[in-house]
């Protein structure tokens, strides 16, 4: 199992950087036979972060 999280400086928000990075990292993790689950947590008040996780395939 893999736990993920991120922090990105505000000046880089909205550029698709984390979308691309998290999608690629998730894909690479799940390609490993020993990785059966990838999970993440974010602040419940941070709706943008929750939407980002959903955009790359995570569910609440």
N, CA, C, O and CB atoms as a CASP TS submission, in Angstrom:
PFRMAT TS
TARGET T0000
AUTHOR 0000-0000-0000
METHOD Language model
MODEL 1
PARENT N/A
ATOM      1  N   UNK     1       0.849  -1.170   0.000  1.00  0.00           N
ATOM      2  CA  UNK     1       0.000   0.000   0.000  1.00  0.00           C
ATOM      3  C   UNK     1       0.896   1.235   0.000  1.00  0.00           C
ATOM      4  O   UNK     1       1.975   1.238   0.593  1.00  0.00           O
ATOM      5  CB  UNK     1      -0.967  -0.003   1.222  1.00  0.00           C
ATOM      6  N   UNK     2       0.431   2.279  -0.673  1.00  0.00           N
ATOM      7  CA  UNK     2       1.160   3.544  -0.766  1.00  0.00           C
ATOM      8  C   UNK     2       0.253   4.658  -0.261  1.00  0.00           C
ATOM      9  O   UNK     2      -0.908   4.747  -0.660  1.00  0.00           O
ATOM     10  CB  UNK     2       1.632   3.824  -2.233  1.00  0.00           C
ATOM     11  N   UNK     3       0.774   5.498   0.604  1.00  0.00           N
ATOM     12  CA  UNK     3       0.076   6.710   1.051  1.00  0.00           C
ATOM     13  C   UNK     3       0.700   7.893   0.331  1.00  0.00           C
ATOM     14  O   UNK     3       1.924   8.020   0.285  1.00  0.00           O
ATOM     15  CB  UNK     3       0.159   6.889   2.617  1.00  0.00           C
ATOM     16  N   UNK     4      -0.133   8.757  -0.232  1.00  0.00           N
ATOM     17  CA  UNK     4       0.368   9.919  -0.961  1.00  0.00           C
ATOM     18  C   UNK     4      -0.114  11.213  -0.327  1.00  0.00           C
ATOM     19  O   UNK     4      -1.136  11.262   0.358  1.00  0.00           O
ATOM     20  CB  UNK     4      -0.066   9.860  -2.423  1.00  0.00           C
ATOM     21  N   UNK     5       0.641  12.228  -0.574  1.00  0.00           N
ATOM     22  CA  UNK     5       0.281  13.571  -0.169  1.00  0.00           C
ATOM     23  C   UNK     5       1.140  14.535  -0.959  1.00  0.00           C
ATOM     24  O   UNK     5       2.080  14.123  -1.640  1.00  0.00           O
ATOM     25  CB  UNK     5       0.458  13.776   1.365  1.00  0.00           C
ATOM     26  N   UNK     6       0.827  15.798  -0.872  1.00  0.00           N
ATOM     27  CA  UNK     6       1.622  16.788  -1.589  1.00  0.00           C
ATOM     28  C   UNK     6       1.479  18.151  -0.937  1.00  0.00           C
ATOM     29  O   UNK     6       0.547  18.405  -0.172  1.00  0.00           O
ATOM     30  CB  UNK     6       1.207  16.855  -3.063  1.00  0.00           C
ATOM     31  N   UNK     7       2.413  19.009  -1.255  1.00  0.00           N
ATOM     32  CA  UNK     7       2.356  20.425  -0.892  1.00  0.00           C
ATOM     33  C   UNK     7       2.924  21.169  -2.086  1.00  0.00           C
ATOM     34  O   UNK     7       3.981  20.807  -2.605  1.00  0.00           O
ATOM     35  CB  UNK     7       3.158  20.747   0.453  1.00  0.00           C
ATOM     36  N   UNK     8       2.234  22.194  -2.518  1.00  0.00           N
ATOM     37  CA  UNK     8       2.668  22.951  -3.685  1.00  0.00           C
ATOM     38  C   UNK     8       2.504  24.434  -3.384  1.00  0.00           C
ATOM     39  O   UNK     8       1.437  24.871  -2.953  1.00  0.00           O
ATOM     40  CB  UNK     8       1.861  22.543  -4.957  1.00  0.00           C
ATOM     41  N   UNK     9       3.552  25.200  -3.610  1.00  0.00           N
ATOM     42  CA  UNK     9       3.504  26.643  -3.374  1.00  0.00           C
ATOM     43  C   UNK     9       2.408  27.277  -4.220  1.00  0.00           C
ATOM     44  O   UNK     9       2.217  26.908  -5.379  1.00  0.00           O
ATOM     45  CB  UNK     9       4.868  27.295  -3.687  1.00  0.00           C
ATOM     46  N   UNK    10       1.702  28.217  -3.645  1.00  0.00           N
ATOM     47  CA  UNK    10       0.580  28.872  -4.299  1.00  0.00           C
ATOM     48  C   UNK    10       0.884  29.439  -5.671  1.00  0.00           C
ATOM     49  O   UNK    10       0.005  29.471  -6.533  1.00  0.00           O
ATOM     50  CB  UNK    10       0.087  29.950  -3.443  1.00  0.00           C
ATOM     51  N   UNK    11       2.106  29.885  -5.889  1.00  0.00           N
ATOM     52  CA  UNK    11       2.458  30.467  -7.184  1.00  0.00           C
ATOM     53  C   UNK    11       2.384  29.455  -8.322  1.00  0.00           C
ATOM     54  O   UNK    11       2.375  29.839  -9.492  1.00  0.00           O
ATOM     55  CB  UNK    11       3.846  31.056  -7.121  1.00  0.00           C
ATOM     56  N   UNK    12       2.333  28.165  -7.988  1.00  0.00           N
ATOM     57  CA  UNK    12       2.278  27.117  -9.006  1.00  0.00           C
ATOM     58  C   UNK    12       0.895  26.494  -9.156  1.00  0.00           C
ATOM     59  O   UNK    12       0.707  25.610  -9.992  1.00  0.00           O
ATOM     60  CB  UNK    12       3.274  26.042  -8.677  1.00  0.00           C
ATOM     61  N   UNK    13      -0.072  26.937  -8.363  1.00  0.00           N
ATOM     62  CA  UNK    13      -1.426  26.395  -8.439  1.00  0.00           C
ATOM     63  C   UNK    13      -2.035  26.682  -9.804  1.00  0.00           C
ATOM     64  O   UNK    13      -1.721  27.688 -10.439  1.00  0.00           O
ATOM     65  CB  UNK    13      -2.309  26.982  -7.326  1.00  0.00           C
ATOM     66  N   UNK    14      -2.910  25.787 -10.244  1.00  0.00           N
ATOM     67  CA  UNK    14      -3.671  26.003 -11.468  1.00  0.00           C
ATOM     68  C   UNK    14      -2.899  25.787 -12.759  1.00  0.00           C
ATOM     69  O   UNK    14      -3.382  26.151 -13.831  1.00  0.00           O
ATOM     70  CB  UNK    14      -4.204  27.365 -11.463  1.00  0.00           C
ATOM     71  N   UNK    15      -1.720  25.208 -12.678  1.00  0.00           N
ATOM     72  CA  UNK    15      -0.901  24.986 -13.869  1.00  0.00           C
ATOM     73  C   UNK    15      -0.906  23.532 -14.322  1.00  0.00           C
ATOM     74  O   UNK    15      -0.288  23.190 -15.330  1.00  0.00           O
ATOM     75  CB  UNK    15       0.518  25.427 -13.607  1.00  0.00           C
ATOM     76  N   UNK    16      -1.602  22.677 -13.580  1.00  0.00           N
ATOM     77  CA  UNK    16      -1.661  21.260 -13.959  1.00  0.00           C
ATOM     78  C   UNK    16      -0.467  20.444 -13.503  1.00  0.00           C
ATOM     79  O   UNK    16      -0.354  19.265 -13.839  1.00  0.00           O
ATOM     80  CB  UNK    16      -1.783  21.145 -15.434  1.00  0.00           C
ATOM     81  N   UNK    17       0.416  21.055 -12.747  1.00  0.00           N
ATOM     82  CA  UNK    17       1.634  20.370 -12.305  1.00  0.00           C
ATOM     83  C   UNK    17       1.302  19.156 -11.450  1.00  0.00           C
ATOM     84  O   UNK    17       1.801  18.060 -11.706  1.00  0.00           O
ATOM     85  CB  UNK    17       2.534  21.330 -11.521  1.00  0.00           C
ATOM     86  N   UNK    18       0.462  19.343 -10.435  1.00  0.00           N
ATOM     87  CA  UNK    18       0.151  18.230  -9.531  1.00  0.00           C
ATOM     88  C   UNK    18      -0.733  17.192 -10.214  1.00  0.00           C
ATOM     89  O   UNK    18      -0.611  16.002  -9.924  1.00  0.00           O
ATOM     90  CB  UNK    18      -0.538  18.748  -8.264  1.00  0.00           C
ATOM     91  N   UNK    19      -1.602  17.608 -11.097  1.00  0.00           N
ATOM     92  CA  UNK    19      -2.432  16.642 -11.828  1.00  0.00           C
ATOM     93  C   UNK    19      -1.539  15.671 -12.578  1.00  0.00           C
ATOM     94  O   UNK    19      -1.716  14.456 -12.493  1.00  0.00           O
ATOM     95  CB  UNK    19      -3.395  17.361 -12.809  1.00  0.00           C
ATOM     96  N   UNK    20      -0.593  16.206 -13.303  1.00  0.00           N
ATOM     97  CA  UNK    20       0.324  15.376 -14.082  1.00  0.00           C
ATOM     98  C   UNK    20       1.194  14.505 -13.180  1.00  0.00           C
ATOM     99  O   UNK    20       1.361  13.311 -13.429  1.00  0.00           O
ATOM    100  CB  UNK    20       1.206  16.252 -14.969  1.00  0.00           C
ATOM    101  N   UNK    21       1.739  15.105 -12.145  1.00  0.00           N
ATOM    102  CA  UNK    21       2.636  14.367 -11.253  1.00  0.00           C
ATOM    103  C   UNK    21       1.906  13.246 -10.510  1.00  0.00           C
ATOM    104  O   UNK    21       2.404  12.122 -10.446  1.00  0.00           O
ATOM    105  CB  UNK    21       3.277  15.323 -10.246  1.00  0.00           C
ATOM    106  N   UNK    22       0.737  13.540  -9.952  1.00  0.00           N
ATOM    107  CA  UNK    22       0.006  12.523  -9.194  1.00  0.00           C
ATOM    108  C   UNK    22      -0.524  11.418 -10.085  1.00  0.00           C
ATOM    109  O   UNK    22      -0.533  10.254  -9.684  1.00  0.00           O
ATOM    110  CB  UNK    22      -1.139  13.156  -8.439  1.00  0.00           C
ATOM    111  N   UNK    23      -0.964  11.756 -11.283  1.00  0.00           N
ATOM    112  CA  UNK    23      -1.435  10.722 -12.217  1.00  0.00           C
ATOM    113  C   UNK    23      -0.295   9.771 -12.568  1.00  0.00           C
ATOM    114  O   UNK    23      -0.476   8.554 -12.564  1.00  0.00           O
ATOM    115  CB  UNK    23      -2.012  11.366 -13.505  1.00  0.00           C
ATOM    116  N   UNK    24       0.853  10.313 -12.864  1.00  0.00           N
ATOM    117  CA  UNK    24       2.010   9.489 -13.227  1.00  0.00           C
ATOM    118  C   UNK    24       2.482   8.650 -12.046  1.00  0.00           C
ATOM    119  O   UNK    24       2.749   7.458 -12.200  1.00  0.00           O
ATOM    120  CB  UNK    24       3.157  10.371 -13.733  1.00  0.00           C
ATOM    121  N   UNK    25       2.584   9.249 -10.893  1.00  0.00           N
ATOM    122  CA  UNK    25       3.033   8.520  -9.709  1.00  0.00           C
ATOM    123  C   UNK    25       2.059   7.394  -9.349  1.00  0.00           C
ATOM    124  O   UNK    25       2.482   6.289  -9.012  1.00  0.00           O
ATOM    125  CB  UNK    25       3.191   9.481  -8.523  1.00  0.00           C
ATOM    126  N   UNK    26       0.768   7.676  -9.421  1.00  0.00           N
ATOM    127  CA  UNK    26      -0.237   6.657  -9.127  1.00  0.00           C
ATOM    128  C   UNK    26      -0.117   5.490 -10.099  1.00  0.00           C
ATOM    129  O   UNK    26      -0.143   4.329  -9.692  1.00  0.00           O
ATOM    130  CB  UNK    26      -1.650   7.258  -9.190  1.00  0.00           C
ATOM    131  N   UNK    27       0.015   5.806 -11.387  1.00  0.00           N
ATOM    132  CA  UNK    27       0.147   4.767 -12.405  1.00  0.00           C
ATOM    133  C   UNK    27       1.380   3.906 -12.155  1.00  0.00           C
ATOM    134  O   UNK    27       1.317   2.680 -12.243  1.00  0.00           O
ATOM    135  CB  UNK    27       0.217   5.394 -13.799  1.00  0.00           C
ATOM    136  N   UNK    28       2.492   4.546 -11.846  1.00  0.00           N
ATOM    137  CA  UNK    28       3.728   3.794 -11.596  1.00  0.00           C
ATOM    138  C   UNK    28       3.623   2.922 -10.348  1.00  0.00           C
ATOM    139  O   UNK    28       4.112   1.793 -10.335  1.00  0.00           O
ATOM    140  CB  UNK    28       4.907   4.752 -11.456  1.00  0.00           C
ATOM    141  N   UNK    29       2.994   3.438  -9.311  1.00  0.00           N
ATOM    142  CA  UNK    29       2.823   2.647  -8.087  1.00  0.00           C
ATOM    143  C   UNK    29       1.976   1.406  -8.356  1.00  0.00           C
ATOM    144  O   UNK    29       2.332   0.297  -7.957  1.00  0.00           O
ATOM    145  CB  UNK    29       2.175   3.501  -6.978  1.00  0.00           C
ATOM    146  N   UNK    30       0.855   1.611  -9.036  1.00  0.00           N
ATOM    147  CA  UNK    30      -0.056   0.490  -9.284  1.00  0.00           C
ATOM    148  C   UNK    30       0.503  -0.517 -10.291  1.00  0.00           C
ATOM    149  O   UNK    30      -0.002  -1.635 -10.387  1.00  0.00           O
ATOM    150  CB  UNK    30      -1.387   1.012  -9.780  1.00  0.00           C
ATOM    151  N   UNK    31       1.523  -0.139 -11.029  1.00  0.00           N
ATOM    152  CA  UNK    31       2.172  -1.062 -11.963  1.00  0.00           C
ATOM    153  C   UNK    31       3.091  -2.040 -11.238  1.00  0.00           C
ATOM    154  O   UNK    31       3.519  -3.040 -11.813  1.00  0.00           O
ATOM    155  CB  UNK    31       2.966  -0.283 -13.010  1.00  0.00           C
ATOM    156  N   UNK    32       3.391  -1.746  -9.974  1.00  0.00           N
ATOM    157  CA  UNK    32       4.248  -2.628  -9.185  1.00  0.00           C
ATOM    158  C   UNK    32       3.410  -3.766  -8.608  1.00  0.00           C
ATOM    159  O   UNK    32       2.393  -3.501  -7.967  1.00  0.00           O
ATOM    160  CB  UNK    32       4.960  -1.840  -8.050  1.00  0.00           C
ATOM    161  N   UNK    33       3.798  -5.011  -8.811  1.00  0.00           N
ATOM    162  CA  UNK    33       2.999  -6.138  -8.332  1.00  0.00           C
ATOM    163  C   UNK    33       2.724  -6.120  -6.823  1.00  0.00           C
ATOM    164  O   UNK    33       1.673  -6.579  -6.376  1.00  0.00           O
ATOM    165  CB  UNK    33       3.689  -7.414  -8.686  1.00  0.00           C
ATOM    166  N   UNK    34       3.650  -5.601  -6.060  1.00  0.00           N
ATOM    167  CA  UNK    34       3.480  -5.609  -4.606  1.00  0.00           C
ATOM    168  C   UNK    34       2.589  -4.462  -4.106  1.00  0.00           C
ATOM    169  O   UNK    34       2.239  -4.422  -2.927  1.00  0.00           O
ATOM    170  CB  UNK    34       4.839  -5.527  -3.932  1.00  0.00           C
ATOM    171  N   UNK    35       2.227  -3.547  -4.985  1.00  0.00           N
ATOM    172  CA  UNK    35       1.382  -2.422  -4.602  1.00  0.00           C
ATOM    173  C   UNK    35      -0.072  -2.747  -4.929  1.00  0.00           C
ATOM    174  O   UNK    35      -0.455  -2.812  -6.097  1.00  0.00           O
ATOM    175  CB  UNK    35       1.831  -1.122  -5.323  1.00  0.00           C
ATOM    176  N   UNK    36      -0.861  -2.945  -3.912  1.00  0.00           N
ATOM    177  CA  UNK    36      -2.253  -3.325  -4.108  1.00  0.00           C
ATOM    178  C   UNK    36      -3.218  -2.173  -3.849  1.00  0.00           C
ATOM    179  O   UNK    36      -4.411  -2.290  -4.128  1.00  0.00           O
ATOM    180  CB  UNK    36      -2.595  -4.484  -3.210  1.00  0.00           C
ATOM    181  N   UNK    37      -2.708  -1.054  -3.314  1.00  0.00           N
ATOM    182  CA  UNK    37      -3.581   0.070  -2.998  1.00  0.00           C
ATOM    183  C   UNK    37      -2.763   1.355  -2.920  1.00  0.00           C
ATOM    184  O   UNK    37      -1.636   1.369  -2.424  1.00  0.00           O
ATOM    185  CB  UNK    37      -4.333  -0.176  -1.672  1.00  0.00           C
ATOM    186  N   UNK    38      -3.361   2.431  -3.425  1.00  0.00           N
ATOM    187  CA  UNK    38      -2.779   3.764  -3.281  1.00  0.00           C
ATOM    188  C   UNK    38      -3.862   4.623  -2.651  1.00  0.00           C
ATOM    189  O   UNK    38      -4.994   4.662  -3.134  1.00  0.00           O
ATOM    190  CB  UNK    38      -2.279   4.361  -4.674  1.00  0.00           C
ATOM    191  N   UNK    39      -3.518   5.302  -1.585  1.00  0.00           N
ATOM    192  CA  UNK    39      -4.506   6.136  -0.900  1.00  0.00           C
ATOM    193  C   UNK    39      -3.905   7.489  -0.554  1.00  0.00           C
ATOM    194  O   UNK    39      -2.687   7.665  -0.521  1.00  0.00           O
ATOM    195  CB  UNK    39      -5.020   5.440   0.374  1.00  0.00           C
ATOM    196  N   UNK    40      -4.798   8.437  -0.299  1.00  0.00           N
ATOM    197  CA  UNK    40      -4.366   9.789   0.038  1.00  0.00           C
ATOM    198  C   UNK    40      -5.399  10.412   0.956  1.00  0.00           C
ATOM    199  O   UNK    40      -6.538   9.952   1.032  1.00  0.00           O
ATOM    200  CB  UNK    40      -4.163  10.653  -1.237  1.00  0.00           C
ATOM    201  N   UNK    41      -5.000  11.447   1.641  1.00  0.00           N
ATOM    202  CA  UNK    41      -5.908  12.210   2.499  1.00  0.00           C
ATOM    203  C   UNK    41      -5.644  13.687   2.254  1.00  0.00           C
ATOM    204  O   UNK    41      -4.520  14.095   1.962  1.00  0.00           O
ATOM    205  CB  UNK    41      -5.719  11.842   4.017  1.00  0.00           C
ATOM    206  N   UNK    42      -6.691  14.471   2.379  1.00  0.00           N
ATOM    207  CA  UNK    42      -6.520  15.923   2.278  1.00  0.00           C
ATOM    208  C   UNK    42      -7.468  16.580   3.274  1.00  0.00           C
ATOM    209  O   UNK    42      -8.408  15.957   3.767  1.00  0.00           O
ATOM    210  CB  UNK    42      -6.791  16.437   0.815  1.00  0.00           C
ATOM    211  N   UNK    43      -7.204  17.835   3.553  1.00  0.00           N
ATOM    212  CA  UNK    43      -8.052  18.615   4.453  1.00  0.00           C
ATOM    213  C   UNK    43      -9.465  18.661   3.881  1.00  0.00           C
ATOM    214  O   UNK    43      -9.646  19.001   2.712  1.00  0.00           O
ATOM    215  CB  UNK    43      -7.486  20.057   4.654  1.00  0.00           C
ATOM    216  N   UNK    44     -10.454  18.327   4.679  1.00  0.00           N
ATOM    217  CA  UNK    44     -11.841  18.289   4.192  1.00  0.00           C
ATOM    218  C   UNK    44     -12.331  19.650   3.709  1.00  0.00           C
ATOM    219  O   UNK    44     -13.275  19.717   2.922  1.00  0.00           O
ATOM    220  CB  UNK    44     -12.760  17.783   5.287  1.00  0.00           C
ATOM    221  N   UNK    45     -11.720  20.711   4.155  1.00  0.00           N
ATOM    222  CA  UNK    45     -12.113  22.050   3.724  1.00  0.00           C
ATOM    223  C   UNK    45     -11.420  22.467   2.421  1.00  0.00           C
ATOM    224  O   UNK    45     -11.768  23.491   1.834  1.00  0.00           O
ATOM    225  CB  UNK    45     -11.799  23.057   4.820  1.00  0.00           C
ATOM    226  N   UNK    46     -10.465  21.693   1.981  1.00  0.00           N
ATOM    227  CA  UNK    46      -9.730  22.027   0.760  1.00  0.00           C
ATOM    228  C   UNK    46     -10.380  21.304  -0.421  1.00  0.00           C
ATOM    229  O   UNK    46      -9.926  20.240  -0.841  1.00  0.00           O
ATOM    230  CB  UNK    46      -8.217  21.639   0.888  1.00  0.00           C
ATOM    231  N   UNK    47     -11.448  21.898  -0.945  1.00  0.00           N
ATOM    232  CA  UNK    47     -12.205  21.286  -2.036  1.00  0.00           C
ATOM    233  C   UNK    47     -11.374  21.155  -3.315  1.00  0.00           C
ATOM    234  O   UNK    47     -11.553  20.197  -4.068  1.00  0.00           O
ATOM    235  CB  UNK    47     -13.457  22.101  -2.318  1.00  0.00           C
ATOM    236  N   UNK    48     -10.482  22.090  -3.565  1.00  0.00           N
ATOM    237  CA  UNK    48      -9.644  22.014  -4.768  1.00  0.00           C
ATOM    238  C   UNK    48      -8.750  20.778  -4.718  1.00  0.00           C
ATOM    239  O   UNK    48      -8.562  20.101  -5.729  1.00  0.00           O
ATOM    240  CB  UNK    48      -8.783  23.290  -4.914  1.00  0.00           C
ATOM    241  N   UNK    49      -8.206  20.488  -3.550  1.00  0.00           N
ATOM    242  CA  UNK    49      -7.357  19.306  -3.408  1.00  0.00           C
ATOM    243  C   UNK    49      -8.183  18.034  -3.578  1.00  0.00           C
ATOM    244  O   UNK    49      -7.737  17.090  -4.230  1.00  0.00           O
ATOM    245  CB  UNK    49      -6.651  19.308  -2.036  1.00  0.00           C
ATOM    246  N   UNK    50      -9.370  18.001  -3.003  1.00  0.00           N
ATOM    247  CA  UNK    50     -10.245  16.830  -3.150  1.00  0.00           C
ATOM    248  C   UNK    50     -10.582  16.606  -4.625  1.00  0.00           C
ATOM    249  O   UNK    50     -10.577  15.468  -5.094  1.00  0.00           O
ATOM    250  CB  UNK    50     -11.548  17.010  -2.321  1.00  0.00           C
ATOM    251  N   UNK    51     -10.872  17.679  -5.354  1.00  0.00           N
ATOM    252  CA  UNK    51     -11.172  17.557  -6.786  1.00  0.00           C
ATOM    253  C   UNK    51      -9.957  17.057  -7.563  1.00  0.00           C
ATOM    254  O   UNK    51     -10.098  16.279  -8.507  1.00  0.00           O
ATOM    255  CB  UNK    51     -11.638  18.909  -7.352  1.00  0.00           C
ATOM    256  N   UNK    52      -8.768  17.502  -7.169  1.00  0.00           N
ATOM    257  CA  UNK    52      -7.551  17.046  -7.833  1.00  0.00           C
ATOM    258  C   UNK    52      -7.393  15.543  -7.685  1.00  0.00           C
ATOM    259  O   UNK    52      -7.117  14.850  -8.665  1.00  0.00           O
ATOM    260  CB  UNK    52      -6.324  17.765  -7.266  1.00  0.00           C
ATOM    261  N   UNK    53      -7.566  15.030  -6.469  1.00  0.00           N
ATOM    262  CA  UNK    53      -7.446  13.582  -6.251  1.00  0.00           C
ATOM    263  C   UNK    53      -8.468  12.829  -7.089  1.00  0.00           C
ATOM    264  O   UNK    53      -8.152  11.793  -7.674  1.00  0.00           O
ATOM    265  CB  UNK    53      -7.629  13.238  -4.760  1.00  0.00           C
ATOM    266  N   UNK    54      -9.693  13.344  -7.150  1.00  0.00           N
ATOM    267  CA  UNK    54     -10.724  12.691  -7.958  1.00  0.00           C
ATOM    268  C   UNK    54     -10.356  12.737  -9.443  1.00  0.00           C
ATOM    269  O   UNK    54     -10.604  11.777 -10.172  1.00  0.00           O
ATOM    270  CB  UNK    54     -12.095  13.362  -7.727  1.00  0.00           C
ATOM    271  N   UNK    55      -9.774  13.834  -9.889  1.00  0.00           N
ATOM    272  CA  UNK    55      -9.385  13.993 -11.287  1.00  0.00           C
ATOM    273  C   UNK    55      -8.375  12.938 -11.713  1.00  0.00           C
ATOM    274  O   UNK    55      -8.378  12.501 -12.864  1.00  0.00           O
ATOM    275  CB  UNK    55      -8.810  15.381 -11.517  1.00  0.00           C
ATOM    276  N   UNK    56      -7.510  12.526 -10.790  1.00  0.00           N
ATOM    277  CA  UNK    56      -6.501  11.514 -11.137  1.00  0.00           C
ATOM    278  C   UNK    56      -6.951  10.101 -10.783  1.00  0.00           C
ATOM    279  O   UNK    56      -6.147   9.170 -10.814  1.00  0.00           O
ATOM    280  CB  UNK    56      -5.189  11.820 -10.429  1.00  0.00           C
ATOM    281  N   UNK    57      -8.233   9.934 -10.447  1.00  0.00           N
ATOM    282  CA  UNK    57      -8.783   8.592 -10.304  1.00  0.00           C
ATOM    283  C   UNK    57      -9.118   8.122  -8.900  1.00  0.00           C
ATOM    284  O   UNK    57      -9.590   6.998  -8.727  1.00  0.00           O
ATOM    285  CB  UNK    57      -7.856   7.663 -10.871  1.00  0.00           C
ATOM    286  N   UNK    58      -8.889   8.946  -7.901  1.00  0.00           N
ATOM    287  CA  UNK    58      -9.200   8.552  -6.527  1.00  0.00           C
ATOM    288  C   UNK    58     -10.680   8.792  -6.256  1.00  0.00           C
ATOM    289  O   UNK    58     -11.320   9.592  -6.939  1.00  0.00           O
ATOM    290  CB  UNK    58      -8.323   9.335  -5.510  1.00  0.00           C
ATOM    291  N   UNK    59     -11.217   8.105  -5.268  1.00  0.00           N
ATOM    292  CA  UNK    59     -12.611   8.343  -4.878  1.00  0.00           C
ATOM    293  C   UNK    59     -12.648   8.655  -3.385  1.00  0.00           C
ATOM    294  O   UNK    59     -11.754   8.284  -2.626  1.00  0.00           O
ATOM    295  CB  UNK    59     -13.518   7.107  -5.215  1.00  0.00           C
ATOM    296  N   UNK    60     -13.705   9.342  -2.997  1.00  0.00           N
ATOM    297  CA  UNK    60     -13.834   9.711  -1.580  1.00  0.00           C
ATOM    298  C   UNK    60     -14.313   8.537  -0.767  1.00  0.00           C
ATOM    299  O   UNK    60     -14.481   8.655   0.447  1.00  0.00           O
ATOM    300  CB  UNK    60     -14.792  10.889  -1.407  1.00  0.00           C
TER
END
